[in-house]
Amino acid sequence: MQWNEVSSHPDALPANNAQPNMGNPHPAVAEALIRVLGVGLGRYNFASWEGYWGEDGAAVIHFSPVHRGMVLYSGRLLDEAGHPVIPITASGRIPMYWWPDDLSWCIGQDIYARSLIVGCDLATAGKVLSDPDLDAHLIRETDGATPEDF
């Protein structure tokens, strides 16, 4: 669900609930996704918009569809003991995009977005949808999504 839809129903929100930051997933959501996606001890890929203040990286590529310059990172999502490691970019943000080398799933959002999209198979989607720590809704490739920018 997108933030503007949630916030249009104020009775459904807990008191003092603040809207999520744009382009910066909440650490609790990141940790839940690490757990639900069943990540391993290997390295994962991350990208964040090069226009964020303090973002610094040598490897920049342009992502479609709007060809934004994205700084590439890689790192682990679990420590040696199997505890979640929330990735942080040079600017101190949680990356906007995450994916394993085998592309079995991908997490992404736009620089203005407050919602994350997890691209995955139906079995993985079932895990995401059933996790009590994630407010998730199934969308398909053919579903429309309202832009969350200004």
Secondary structure, DSSP 8 states (H G I E B T S, - for coil): --HHHHHT-GGGS-TT-----TT---HHHHHHHHHHTT--SSEEEEEEETTSTT---S-EEEETTTTEEEEEEEEESB-TTS-B-----TTS---SEEE-TT-SEEEE--TT-SS-EEEE-HHHHHHHHH-TT-------TTS-------
